[in-house]
Amino acid sequence: MKRMADRRLRVADSKPGANRNRARRRKAAHGANIVLIGMPGAGKSTVGVLLAKALSRDFLDTDVYIQAKQGRTLLEIIDQDGLPAFCRIEERHVRSLQCRTSVIATGGSVVYSPAAMARLRASGIIIHLHLDLAALEKRLTNLSSRGVVMSPGQTLPELFAEREPLYRKNADLTIDCAGFSHEEIVGMMVRRLSRFTPPPARARRNKRKGERTP
């Protein structure tokens, strides 16, 4: 299962692989956050909590953060203020985040804001949790009460087609979650992240000196 899972990891970027890895190592070297993006129902919050535990990091869910700051549910914000206002509120709160070395699960609509994504990208490694449309349709039976940013009359397939290119454009890594448990997905992420997390400073010094590290 581990080998099959690793084969299903896909890098969601058009830059040469060497440049991508160097960029990720630079991010990882400075207390980078791990930012999860993806469709509602892809498992960002659940996987995020498990990943934070596995890596001994803090965890932040931006949807919960926004609700706490606003004193309202996402659905209430959307119903009372409208979709454009909600997106502005989301952008403002995401851009205000000051956390480091944390796992951040974002709302599915965060990719609509270039400013919010630029802030998240500057602070960490962005991982897209991809789940196919058929699996999402089985999971998302409560769209009307979930507080999903959707235009009036928009269907889930239309939302999926609209957002998937944005997720892939903004991601450093894309992980195909279909057919895997949350625990297996976390294992896949930990293995992939370990490839561009820099070694401790002592190990780097010893390597430069040609010494054997313990």
For each residue, the residues with C-beta under 8 A, 3 or more apart:
1: 4 5 184
2: 5 6 187 191
3: 6 7
4: 1 7 8
5: 1 2 8 9 180 184 187 188
6: 2 3 9 188 191 192
7: 3 4
8: 4 5 175 176 188
9: 5 6 173 174 175 176 188 192
10: 130 173 174 175 176
11: 17 20 172 173 174
12: 128 167 168 169 171 172 173 174
13: 20 171 172
14:
15: 19 20 23
16: 19 20
17: 11 20 21
18: 21 22
19: 15 16 22 23
20: 11 13 15 16 17 23 24 172
21: 17 18 24 25 195 196
22: 18 19 25 26
23: 15 19 20 26 27 172
24: 20 21 27 28 125 172 196
25: 21 22 28 29 196 197 198
26: 22 23 29 30
27: 23 24 30 32 124 125
28: 24 25 32 125 193 196 197 198
29: 25 26 32 198
30: 26 27
31: 100 101
32: 27 28 29 100 101 123 124 125
33: 99 100 101 102 103 104 120 123 124 125
34: 51 55 57 102 103 104 124 125 127 189 193
35: 104 106 120 121 123 124 125 126 127
36: 44 47 48 51 103 104 105 106 127 129
37: 44 106 108 110 111 126 127 128 129 167 170 171
38: 42 43 44 108 128 129 130 131 167
39: 42 108 131 136 159 160 163 164 167
40: 107 108 136 140 143 146 148
41: 131 136 139 140
42: 38 39 108 129 130 131 136 177
43: 38 46 47 129 131 177 182 185
44: 36 37 38 47 48 105 106 129
45: 48 49 61 63 105
46: 43 49 50 182
47: 36 43 44 50 51 105 129 177 182 185 186 189
48: 36 44 45 51 52 59 61 103 104 105
49: 45 46 52 53 59 103
50: 46 47 53 54 182 183 186
51: 34 36 47 48 54 55 57 103 186 189 190
52: 48 49 55 56 57 58 59 102 103
53: 49 50 56
54: 50 51 186 190
55: 34 51 52 103 190 193
56: 52 53
57: 34 51 52 101 102 103
58: 52 99 101 102 103
59: 48 49 52 102 103 104 105
60: 64 65 97 99 102 103 104 105
61: 45 48 64 65 104 105
62: 65 66 90 93 94 97 104 105 106 107 110
63: 45 66 67 74 105 106 107 147
64: 60 61 67 68
65: 60 61 62 68 69 93 97
66: 62 63 69 70 74 77 89 90 93 107
67: 63 64 70 71 72 73 74
68: 64 65 71
69: 65 66 93
70: 66 67 77 89
71: 67 68
72: 67 76 77 80
73: 67 76 77 147
74: 63 66 67 77 78 86 107 146 147
75: 78 79 145 146 147
76: 72 73 79 80
77: 66 70 72 73 74 80 81 85 86 89 147
78: 74 75 81 82 83 86 147 149
79: 75 76
80: 72 76 77
81: 77 78 85 86 89
82: 78 85 86
83: 78 86 87 149 151
84: 87 88
85: 77 81 82 88 89
86: 74 77 78 81 82 83 89 90 109 149
87: 83 84 90 91 109 112 113 149
88: 84 85 91 92
89: 66 70 77 81 85 86 92 93
90: 62 66 86 87 93 94 107 109 110 113 116
91: 87 88 94 95 113 115 116
92: 88 89 95 96
93: 62 65 66 69 89 90 96 97
94: 62 90 91 97 106 110 113 116 119 120
95: 91 92 115 116 119
96: 92 93
97: 60 62 65 93 94 104 119 120 123
98:
99: 33 58 60 102 104 123
100: 31 32 33 123
101: 31 32 33 57 58
102: 33 34 52 57 58 59 60 99
103: 33 34 36 48 49 51 52 55 57 58 59 60
104: 33 34 35 36 48 59 60 61 62 97 99 120 124
105: 36 44 45 47 48 59 60 61 62 63
106: 35 36 37 44 62 63 94 110 120
107: 40 62 63 66 74 90 110 149
108: 37 38 39 40 42 111 148 149 163
109: 86 87 90 112 148 149
110: 37 62 90 94 106 107 113 116 117 120
111: 37 108 117 163 166 167 170
112: 87 109 149 166
113: 87 90 91 94 110 116 117
114: 117 118
115: 91 95 118 119
116: 90 91 94 95 110 113 119 120
117: 110 111 113 114 120 121 126 170
118: 114 115 121 122
119: 94 95 97 115 116 122 123
120: 33 35 94 97 104 106 110 116 117 123 124 126
121: 35 117 118 124 126 170
122: 118 119
123: 32 33 35 97 99 100 119 120
124: 27 32 33 34 35 104 120 121
125: 24 27 28 32 33 34 35 172 173 193
126: 35 37 117 120 121 170 171 172 173
127: 34 35 36 37 171 172 173 174 175 189
128: 12 37 38 167 168 170 171 173 174 175
129: 36 37 38 42 43 44 47 175 177 185
130: 10 38 42 164 167 174 175 176 177 178
131: 38 39 41 42 43 135 136 139 177 178
132: 135 136 178
133: 136 137 156 157 160
134: 137 138
135: 131 132 138 139 178
136: 39 40 41 42 131 132 133 139 140 156 160
137: 133 134 140 156
138: 134 135 141
139: 41 131 135 136
140: 40 41 136 137 143 146 148 156
141: 138
142: 145 146
143: 40 140 146 148 150 156
144:
145: 75 142
146: 40 74 75 140 142 143
147: 63 73 74 75 77 78
148: 40 108 109 140 143 159
149: 78 83 86 87 107 108 109 112
150: 143 154 159
151: 83 154
152:
153:
154: 150 151 158 159
155: 158 159
156: 133 136 137 140 143 159 160
157: 133 160 161
158: 154 155 161 162
159: 39 148 150 154 155 156 162 163
160: 39 133 136 156 157 163 164
161: 157 158 164
162: 158 159 165 166
163: 39 108 111 159 160 166 167
164: 39 130 160 161 167 168
165: 162 168 169
166: 111 112 162 163 169 170
167: 12 37 38 39 111 128 130 163 164 170 171 174
168: 12 128 164 165 171 174
169: 12 165 166
170: 37 111 117 121 126 128 166 167
171: 12 13 37 126 127 128 167 168 174
172: 11 12 13 20 23 24 125 126 127
173: 9 10 11 12 125 126 127 128 192
174: 9 10 11 12 127 128 130 167 168 171
175: 8 9 10 127 128 129 130 185 188 189 192
176: 8 9 10 130
177: 42 43 47 129 130 131 180 185
178: 130 131 132 135
179:
180: 5 177 184 185 188
181: 184 185
182: 43 46 47 50 185 186
183: 50 186 187
184: 1 5 180 181 187 188
185: 43 47 129 175 177 180 181 182 188 189
186: 47 50 51 54 182 183 189 190
187: 2 5 183 184 190 191
188: 5 6 8 9 175 180 184 185 191 192
189: 34 47 51 127 175 185 186 192 193
190: 51 54 55 186 187 193 194
191: 2 6 187 188 194 195
192: 6 9 173 175 188 189 195
193: 28 34 55 125 189 190 196 197
194: 190 191 197
195: 21 191 192
196: 21 24 25 28 193
197: 25 28 193 194
198: 25 28 29 204
199: 203 204 207
200: 203 204
201: 204 205
202: 205 206 213
203: 199 200 206 207 213
204: 198 199 200 201 207 208
205: 201 202 208 209
206: 202 203 209 211 212 213
207: 199 203 204 210 211 213
208: 204 205
209: 205 206
210: 207
211: 206 207
212: 206
213: 202 203 206 207
214:
